[in-house]
Amino acid sequence: MARVTVEDCLAKVPNRFELVVLASKRSKKIFKGQEPLVENYKNRPIVMALREIAAGKVWPEYE
């Protein structure tokens, strides 16, 4: 996956608002030091979070 698009992520998380919240929470965790679930550590945390979502490695948690 050379480039992550919103459409790639929306295939996994159909609600755009939920996608924004999920990407934000995951990028904060990566920024604080949690190990990314995808390779290519040169990207910014938000890009890595979107790559994880598009790869199906991160999904929303419902309470």
C-alpha positions as CSV (number, residue, x, y, z in Angstrom):
1,M,0.0,0.0,0.0
2,A,1.9,3.0,-1.3
3,R,-0.6,5.6,-0.3
4,V,-3.4,5.6,2.3
5,T,-6.7,7.1,1.3
6,V,-9.8,7.8,3.3
7,E,-11.6,5.3,1.1
8,D,-9.2,2.5,2.1
9,C,-9.9,3.3,5.8
10,L,-13.7,3.7,5.2
11,A,-13.8,0.1,3.9
12,K,-12.8,-0.9,7.5
13,V,-14.6,1.8,9.5
14,P,-17.7,3.0,7.6
15,N,-18.4,6.1,9.6
16,R,-16.2,9.1,8.8
17,F,-16.5,10.6,12.3
18,E,-15.7,7.3,13.9
19,L,-12.7,7.0,11.6
20,V,-11.4,10.5,12.7
21,V,-11.7,9.6,16.4
22,L,-10.1,6.2,15.9
23,A,-7.2,7.6,13.9
24,S,-6.7,10.4,16.5
25,K,-6.6,8.0,19.5
26,R,-4.3,5.6,17.8
27,S,-1.9,8.3,16.6
28,K,-1.7,9.7,20.2
29,K,-0.7,6.2,21.4
30,I,2.0,5.9,18.7
31,F,3.3,9.4,19.5
32,K,3.5,8.5,23.2
33,G,5.7,5.5,22.4
34,Q,3.4,2.5,21.7
35,E,4.8,0.2,19.0
36,P,3.3,0.7,15.6
37,L,1.5,-2.3,14.1
38,V,2.8,-1.6,10.5
39,E,6.3,-1.1,9.2
40,N,7.7,2.2,7.8
41,Y,8.5,4.1,10.9
42,K,9.5,7.2,9.0
43,N,5.9,8.4,8.7
44,R,4.2,10.7,11.1
45,P,2.0,9.0,13.8
46,I,-1.3,10.0,12.1
47,V,-0.1,8.4,8.8
48,M,0.9,5.2,10.6
49,A,-2.5,5.1,12.4
50,L,-4.3,5.4,9.1
51,R,-2.1,2.7,7.6
52,E,-3.0,0.4,10.6
53,I,-6.7,1.1,10.1
54,A,-6.6,0.4,6.3
55,A,-4.7,-2.8,7.0
56,G,-7.4,-3.9,9.5
57,K,-5.0,-4.0,12.5
58,V,-6.9,-1.4,14.5
59,W,-10.7,-1.1,14.8
60,P,-13.2,0.9,17.0
61,E,-13.9,-0.3,20.5
62,Y,-17.6,-0.1,21.4
63,E,-18.5,0.2,25.0
